[in-house]
């Protein structure tokens, strides 16, 4: 059973039946557990049905193993049904039963059911372990319900439930994803003041919360505390810190974080380099972006769409339009997928170079490749026509935008009016 050899367990049950030996609860419990560890939830349910037929009493241990088997197989409905059956048959719920049910809800994205289960358990004063609490909060986080996650966290804390660092991390992450960065930092502060040891996830979730709203100074302060307390950083932490700097147009600070990564045992990956190149793009430092691309290649780090988009945007914004176009066409050769952002930057680069025909060709290529265009795409193409003095083409693009219900903004109108004026 410990090795998950479910087939042998079933074979032994069959041999016992043939020998007219009565299977007891211990036999079935071990067999169900073997099925659970092997991910054979259907077989576990069959065994449960056999137990019902021979009127063998089912206990908490068997139900727990069966619920865990269904939960592992993503069968959250069966897990919750079993949990309800335990209540109906007066079978005592344990911490494992509740944890299995809440975990099934989390995996199925059923955050409301997870909250209901925990709420009912609290009313009955059932024991809530740290895994159950963390899983329920995590379910709310995945559902984008940070306020409910926080309310649940508060209720659990007041109810003196067993909360650990994982529970706190889940609550911080929920607030961060809900753009409630101030609340995320308050929770981080509470965690830091407790006796719990802060880990990589604690810092990563708090820094990510700051990054999402561009609070680069707070993100860097947390990153500094992380280094001082010798908590191991990872690509998520460093990437979030660099990205926060990018959003604050702090490209120099972003490169300082990258330098810290280079001096540490942590290997800079695509995520970290992409964030750093993006910071340089926002700072219009296209030469720095290209230097980072070269460093990436030398380090054997594979660039992706995000990386090259950032580099192309950096070149386009900083006036290095020739290099931007070279990077754009190199993507097809290296089989890196181009998306809307890629085309937008390339269309704009052609326009800045006075190549309005090329801009329109790329616009047609987007249609052929089924790449979705947006307001920025059309504005860049109209602007290219405006710079080339092609008012008829610009007007046609304007009309197509209206027909295809692409949102028009001030840039759209200004560029079109300017084109007509020059005609």
N, C-alpha and C positions, 0 to 999 in steps of 0.2 A: 504493500500500500504506500509506503514512504517513497518508493521510486515511481509511483504513479502507474504501476503495471496493472491497469484496469482489466485487461483481457484475461489475465491470470486469475484475478479476483472473481470475475464472472464465471470462469471455468470451474473454480473451486465451489461456488454456490451451486452450479449445475450438478457437480459430482456429489455434493451433499444431498441434493434432492433425490438423485438416483439411488443413493444409499439409504433412503428413508430417514435421513437425519434432519431434524428441525433447525432451520436457520433462526438465530436469535438476533436481538438488536445490535449486539457487538459485531456480528458477521456483516449485517447490512450497513452498519455505520462505517466499517472499514472499507467496504466495497464502494459506497457512495463517495467516500473521501478519496479513494483511488481514482474514480471517474472525474472528480472535481480537479484533482491535480493534473489530470491528463486533458482537461478541457472537454470532456465528454458529457456535457450537460444533458443531452437527450437520453443517454444510457442511464444517467443518474435518476432522471424522472421515471424511467421504466422500472427501475428498482423500487422507487417510491410507490408506484402503482401495485407492484407485487406485494409489498408490505401491507398495503390497504386490503388487498384480496385475501391475504391469510390472517387478517385482523391482528397483525403484530403492532403493538403500541409504538408510536413514534415519539421520540424525545427531542429535546433542544439540540443535542449534539448532531443528530441526523439531519434535522431541519437546517441547522447552520451550514453543514457540509453541502446540502442540496442547494441552498440559497447562494452559497459561494460559487458552486458549479455553474448555476444559471447566470450569476453576475459576471463571471469570467467569460461566458459565451455571449455576453451582451443582451441576455434575455431578461431585461429589467421588469417586464410585465409578470413573467413567471416568478421572479424573485419577490415582487411585491404581493403577488397572490399567495405565495407560501407564507409570507410574513403575516398576512391577514388570516390565513388558515390557522396559524399558531394561536392567534388571539381567540378565534372561534372555538378551537379545541382545548382552550385553557392550557396551552403549552407555554411554559415560561420563556419570555424573551431574555436573551443575554446581551451583553455589550457586542458580542460577535454578530448576533442576529440583526441588531440595529445597524451596525457598521456595514454589513452586507447589503441591507436594503437601501441605505443612504448612498453607498458606493454605486449600486445599480442605477439609481436616479441620476447620479453625477455623470456616469458614462453615457446615459441616454439623453442628457441635456434637460432632464425633468427637475429643474431647480425648485419649482413650487412644491412638488411631492417630497423632495428632500427636506424642505423647511417644515412641512406638515408633520413628517415623521419625527423630526427632532422636537418640534413643539409638543406633540403628543407624549413623547418620552419624558420631556421635562415636567409635564403635568402629572404624569404617573410617578415622577421622581425616580425614573430608571437611571442607572449609571451611564454617563456619557464619557467615553474615552476621547483622547486627543485626536485619534484617527477619524472618528465619526464627526467631531466638531470641525476639523479641518476640511473634510470631504464635503460637508454641507455648505460651508462658506465658499469652497472652491466651486461648487455647483452654481451658486448665486453669481460668482465672479464670471464664470463661463457664459452665463445668461445675461451678462451686462447689468445685473441688478446689484450695484455696489451699495446702495442705500439699505437694501434688505440684508445684504451680507454684513454690513456694519451693525444693523439693528440686532441681527442674530448673534453676532460676536459679543455685543454688549449684554444681551440676555444670558448668554452662556457664561460670561465673566461674572455677572451678578449671581448666577446660580451656582457658582463655584465649581463649574465643570473643569475637567482635566484639560487645560489649555497648554500647549507647548509652542515652540518656535515655529513649527509648521502651521499652526492655527494663526499665529500672528502674521506670518508671511502671506497666507491666503487672504487675510483681511487687508493688508497693505496693498497687495496686488489688485484686489477688487477695487479699492479706492483709486489706485493709479490708472486702471483701465477706464474708470468712470470720470477721468480728468479731475478728480477730487484730490489734487496733489497736497493741499494743506492738511486735509484729514489723514492722508497717507503719511505725511511727515510727523503728525501728532502721534499716530500709532507707532511709528519708528522710534520716536522719543520715549514713549511708554515702554516699549520693548527694551530699549537701551538702558532705562532706569531699573528694569527688573533684573532678576538674577539669571535670566536666560542668556545664553551665549549667542550673539548675533552671528549669522552665517552668510555665505555668499548670496543666497537667495534673498535674504533680508535687505542687503544693500542693493542688489540688482533691482528689486521691485521698487524700492524708494527712489533710486536714481532714474529708473524708467518713468516713474510718475512725474518727476521734475522735467524730464526730457520731453514728454508729450505736450507740455505747455510752455516750453522754451525757457524754463527757469535754470539757465546754465550755471549761474553762480552757486545755487544751492546744490545742483548736481555735482559740481566740482568739489564743493565743500564735503559732501558725503563721500566722494571718491577719495579725497584726502584722508578722511577719518578711517576709511577702509584700509588704506595703505598703512596708516599709523598703528592700527590694531592688529595688523598682520593677518587679516582675513583674506583668504585666497580670492583673487578676482578671476573672472572668466570673460569670454568673448561678448556675452550679453551685457555685462557691467561696463566694460570698456567701450563697447559700441554705443551704449546709451549715453555715456558721458561725452563721447566725441560728437554724437548726434545732437545733444543738448547745446554744445558749443556751436555747432553748425547753425542751429535755429536762432542763436543769438548773434550770428555773424562774427563769432570769435574763432576764426580759423587758426590763429596762433596758439590759443589754448588747446584747440583740438589736436594740433601737431605735437604739443607738449605731452598730452595724454598718450598719443601714439608712440612718442619717444620713450615714455615710461614702460609701455608694453614691450618695446624692442629690447629694453634693458632687463626685463624680467624673464622668468622661465616660460611665460605664456607666449604661445606663437600667434602672431597676428594672422587672422583669417580674412576671408572675403568680406564678412560683415564689418569688421573693424576698418579695413582699407576703404570700403565703400563709404562708410560714415566720414572718414577723414577726407576723402576726395570730394564728398558732398559739401563739407565745410569749406574747402578751398573754392568750390564752385560758387557758394554763396558770397565768398569774399572776392570773387572775380580774379582769383590767383590761378590762372590756367596753367602757367608754367609749373607751379607746385603740384597740380593735379597730375600732369604728365610725368613728373619725377616720381610720384607715388606709384603710378602705373608701372614704371620701369622697375622700381623696387619690388613690386608685387611679382612681376615676371621672374626676376632674379631669385626671389624667395620660393618660387614654385607655387605661388598662390593663384588659383584660377579665378579670373575675373568673370563676372556675370552681367546680366542686363542692367542691374542697378549700378554696378561699378562704372560701366562704360557710359551709361546715361549721365551720371554725375560728371565724368570727365568731359563728355561732349558739351554739356551745359556750361561747364567751367570755361572751356575754350570759346564757346559762342558768346558768353557774357563778357569775357575778358578781351574780346577782339581777335582771338586766335581762330578765326572761322575756317581757315584752310586745314588746320589740324583737326578741327571738329568734324569736317567732312571726311577726312582720312579715317578717323575713328569710326564714323558711321558706316562707311563702306567696308571697313575691316571686320565689322560684326558679322556680315553675311559670310565672309571667308572663314571666320572662326566658328561659324554655326551658333552664334549667340543670338537669341531671339530679340528682335526689335519690337518695341511697344509704342504706345501713343507718345510718351515722353521723349523717346528716341527721335521719332519723326518730327515732333514739334521743334526740337533743338536744331535738327538738320535743315528743316524748312526755313527757320529763322536765320541760320547761318548762310544759306544760299541767298536769302533776301538781302542780308547785309553786304554780300559780295556783289549784289546787282544782278544775280542770276534768277530772275523771276520765273523763267521757263522751267528751270530745274526744281524750283519750289513747287510749281504746279504738277510736274512729273511725279514728285514724291507724294503729293496729295492723291494723285491717281493710283500710285503704287500702294498706298494705304488701303484704298478701296479694294484693290486686287488681292491684297494679303489679308483682307478682313480685319484690319486694325482699326479700332474705333477712333474717330476724330472727335475733337471737342472745340470749345470756344477758342482756346489758345491756338489750336491747329489752324483754324480758319482765319483768325486774326493775323497770324504769322504769314499766311499765304496772301491775304489782302494787303498787308504791309509790304510784302515783296513786290506785288504788282504796283503799289503806290510809288515805291522807290524806283521802279522801272518805267513809270509814266504810263502804265497800261490800265486806264480807267475802265475800259469795257470789261476786261477780265475781272477786275476788282468788283465791278457792279454785278457781274454774273455770280461771283462767289457769295456776295452779300445776299442775292436773291435765293441762292441754293441753301444758305444758312437758314433763312426764314422758312423755306419750304420743308426742310428736314428738321425744323424745330430745334436747331442748335441755339442755345441761349446767346442773345446779342448783349454786349456790354458797351461801355463808353469808348473803349479802344476800337471796337468794331465800327461804330458810327464815325468816330474821329478819323480813322484811317480811310474809310470809304469817302467821306466828305472831302478830305484832303486830296484824294485821287481825282475826284470830279473837278475840284477847284483847279488843279494843275492842268486838266484837259482844256 
